Amino acid sequence: MIGWRRAVRGVVAGPSVTYGLIAVCCAVFLISPVSGLNPSYGTGDAWLAAQSAYFERWGVIPAQLMTGSPDTLLTPFTALFVHGNWLHLLGNMLFLYVFGAMVEERMGPLEFALFYLGTGAFALLAYAAANAESGQTLVGASGAISGVLGAFLLLFPKARVTSLFPFLFFLPLRFPAWIVLIFWFVLQWLAVSGAGQGGPGVAYLAHVVGFGTGFLYAWGRFRRPARVKAPAAATEGESQP
C-alpha cells in the first residue's frame, strides 16, 4: 500500500473535521455489505444482492434523482460516505488525510466541513444533470476530495509531500503536490477497473467538476486583493500635483 504524510508542519490543533470524515467513512464501510466483514449479509448471491440494494439505497442514481423523488434528495450527501470497494475507500481516505488537513487549517473546521459536503454534493448533482437518463449508481467521496485537491493546489501551489512507493522499495521521496494529484486520478481509474461490472460507477465528470469547484472557491475566497500604491508625499523642493 502507499503511505503519505504531510511535509508541512506547524499545525497546533489537529484537523478534527478531516479525521472525523475519515472515521465516519471507514465505519460506514466496515459495517456495510461491501467490506465482506459483516456476516449478517450472508454469502454468495445473497451477499451480492445485499451490496446491490445498499448502493441503490444510499448512492446517486441520476434517472431517479432528476425526477425529484423525496427519497433521493439526500443521496448526493449520503453517497459521499459510501465506497465501492477497499481500494476505493483507502485511496480516498489517504488523499483526504494528506491534503484535507492543510486545507482545513486554512479554512477553519466549520467552513471546511461545509466546503467538503457542498463540493461533493454539487459534483454529483452536476453529473446527474448531464446524464439525467442514466440508471448507473454513483457512490464515493471522490467529488468532494477532488474539490479539496483543487483548493489545495490554489492555496499551496509550491507544497511538496513525502511519499513511500512500494515499487521503489519504500524509499521516502518528496514530490511537488501537482505530481501527487496526477497519481490521484490514476488511482481513481484503478479503483474503477477493480470494481467489476456489478459495482457502482465512478463519474469522472464529477471529479472534474469537484476539482474545478474547489479551485474556484479557494481563488474567490482567499485571493489577495490588488494593492494600490499611494502616491509618495512630496519632499522639500517638490510640489504636489
C-alpha positions in Angstrom: 0.0 0.0 0.0 1.0 3.6 -0.4 1.7 5.8 2.6 1.7 9.5 2.7 2.4 12.1 5.3 2.3 15.8 5.3 5.5 17.6 4.6 4.4 20.9 6.1 4.4 21.1 9.8 3.4 23.6 12.5 -0.3 22.7 12.9 -1.2 23.3 16.5 -4.8 21.9 16.6 -5.5 18.7 14.9 -7.7 18.7 11.8 -10.8 17.4 13.6 -13.1 17.5 10.7 -10.7 15.7 8.4 -10.2 13.0 11.0 -13.9 12.8 11.7 -14.8 12.4 8.0 -12.2 9.6 7.7 -13.6 7.8 10.8 -17.2 8.0 9.5 -16.3 6.8 6.0 -14.3 3.9 7.4 -17.0 2.9 10.0 -19.8 3.1 7.3 -17.7 0.9 5.0 -16.9 -1.7 7.7 -20.5 -2.3 8.7 -21.7 -2.3 5.1 -22.1 -5.4 2.9 -19.3 -4.2 0.7 -16.5 -4.8 3.2 -17.3 -8.5 3.5 -16.7 -8.4 7.2 -20.4 -8.4 8.3 -21.7 -12.0 8.3 -25.3 -10.8 8.7 -25.4 -10.2 4.9 -24.7 -13.8 4.1 -22.6 -15.2 1.3 -22.7 -15.8 -2.4 -25.8 -14.5 -4.2 -27.3 -13.1 -1.0 -24.2 -11.1 -0.3 -24.2 -9.7 -3.9 -27.9 -8.8 -3.7 -27.2 -7.0 -0.4 -24.5 -5.0 -2.0 -26.7 -4.0 -4.9 -29.5 -2.9 -2.6 -27.1 -1.0 -0.5 -25.7 1.0 -3.4 -29.2 1.7 -4.7 -30.4 2.9 -1.3 -27.6 5.3 -0.5 -26.0 6.1 -3.8 -27.0 8.6 -6.5 -29.0 7.3 -9.5 -29.3 10.2 -11.9 -32.5 8.9 -13.5 -34.2 8.8 -10.1 -32.6 12.0 -8.7 -33.8 14.1 -11.6 -37.4 13.1 -11.1 -37.3 15.0 -7.8 -38.4 12.0 -5.7 -38.2 12.8 -2.0 -36.4 9.5 -1.3 -33.5 10.6 -3.5 -32.9 14.2 -2.4 -30.4 13.4 0.3 -28.4 10.8 -1.8 -25.9 13.4 -3.1 -24.8 13.7 0.5 -25.2 10.0 1.7 -23.3 8.8 -1.4 -20.2 10.7 -0.1 -19.8 8.2 2.7 -20.3 5.1 0.6 -17.5 3.4 -1.3 -17.4 0.6 -3.9 -14.5 -1.5 -2.6 -11.5 -1.5 -0.4 -9.2 0.3 -2.9 -11.8 3.0 -3.5 -12.1 3.6 0.3 -8.4 3.5 1.1 -7.4 5.7 -1.8 -9.9 8.3 -1.0 -9.0 8.4 2.7 -5.3 8.6 2.1 -5.7 11.6 -0.1 -8.2 13.2 2.3 -5.7 12.7 5.2 -2.8 14.2 3.3 -4.5 17.2 1.7 -7.5 17.8 3.8 -5.6 18.7 7.0 -3.9 21.7 5.5 -7.0 22.9 3.7 -9.0 22.6 6.9 -6.3 24.5 8.7 -6.6 27.4 6.2 -10.4 27.4 6.1 -11.3 26.5 9.6 -13.3 23.5 10.7 -16.8 24.7 10.0 -16.1 26.2 6.6 -14.1 23.2 5.6 -17.0 20.8 6.6 -19.5 22.9 4.6 -17.0 23.1 1.7 -16.4 19.4 1.6 -20.1 18.4 1.7 -21.2 21.2 -0.7 -18.5 20.5 -3.2 -19.1 16.7 -3.2 -22.8 17.1 -3.5 -22.5 19.7 -6.3 -20.2 17.4 -8.2 -22.6 14.5 -8.1 -25.6 16.8 -9.0 -23.6 18.1 -12.0 -23.0 14.6 -13.2 -26.7 13.6 -12.7 -27.8 16.7 -14.6 -25.6 15.9 -17.5 -26.7 12.2 -17.5 -30.3 12.6 -16.5 -31.4 9.3 -18.0 -28.6 7.1 -16.5 -29.5 4.3 -14.2 -25.9 3.8 -13.0 -25.4 4.1 -9.3 -22.7 6.6 -8.2 -21.0 6.4 -4.8 -17.8 7.7 -3.1 -16.2 10.8 -1.7 -14.2 11.3 -4.9 -16.0 14.5 -5.9 -15.5 16.1 -2.5 -11.9 15.1 -2.3 -11.3 16.4 -5.8 -12.6 19.7 -4.5 -10.1 19.5 -1.6 -7.3 18.8 -4.1 -8.4 21.8 -6.2 -8.4 24.1 -3.2 -5.0 22.7 -2.1 -3.4 23.4 -5.5 -4.6 27.0 -5.3 -3.7 27.6 -1.6 -0.4 25.7 -1.6 0.9 25.7 -5.2 4.6 25.1 -4.2 3.9 22.5 -1.5 5.8 19.2 -1.6 4.7 15.9 0.0 6.8 12.9 1.1 5.6 9.6 -0.2 6.5 5.9 0.1 6.1 3.9 -3.1 6.2 0.1 -2.7 7.6 -0.4 -6.2 10.6 1.9 -5.3 11.4 -0.3 -2.2 9.5 2.1 0.1 12.1 4.8 -0.3 10.8 8.1 1.1 10.7 10.6 -1.8 9.5 14.1 -2.0 7.3 15.3 -4.9 5.6 18.5 -5.8 1.9 18.3 -4.9 0.8 18.6 -8.5 2.6 15.3 -9.3 0.7 13.6 -6.5 -2.5 15.0 -7.8 -1.9 13.2 -11.1 -1.4 10.0 -9.2 -4.8 10.6 -7.6 -6.5 10.4 -11.0 -4.6 7.2 -11.8 -5.7 5.7 -8.5 -9.3 6.5 -9.3 -9.0 4.7 -12.6 -7.6 1.7 -10.9 -10.4 1.7 -8.4 -13.0 1.8 -11.2 -11.2 -1.1 -13.0 -11.3 -3.2 -9.9 -14.9 -2.6 -9.1 -16.3 -5.0 -11.7 -19.5 -4.8 -13.7 -21.7 -5.4 -10.6 -20.3 -2.5 -8.6 -21.3 1.2 -8.7 -19.9 3.6 -11.2 -17.4 6.4 -10.6 -18.1 9.6 -12.6 -15.1 11.3 -14.0 -17.2 14.4 -14.8 -17.9 14.6 -11.0 -14.1 14.6 -10.4 -13.6 17.4 -12.9 -16.5 19.4 -11.5 -15.3 18.9 -7.9 -11.7 19.8 -8.7 -12.8 23.0 -10.6 -15.3 24.0 -7.9 -12.7 23.6 -5.2 -10.1 25.6 -7.1 -12.5 28.4 -8.0 -13.9 28.6 -4.4 -10.4 28.9 -3.0 -9.5 31.5 -5.6 -12.5 33.6 -4.8 -12.2 33.1 -1.0 -8.5 33.6 -0.4 -7.2 35.5 -3.4 -5.3 38.6 -2.3 -6.8 41.9 -3.4 -4.6 44.0 -5.7 -2.5 46.5 -3.8 -2.9 50.1 -4.8 0.2 52.2 -4.1 -0.5 55.6 -2.7 1.5 58.4 -4.3 4.5 59.3 -2.3 4.4 62.5 -0.3 6.3 65.4 -1.8 9.6 66.2 -0.2 11.2 69.6 0.2 11.7 71.2 -3.2 8.9 69.3 -4.8 5.4 70.3 -5.4 2.2 68.2 -5.0 0.3 67.7 -8.3 
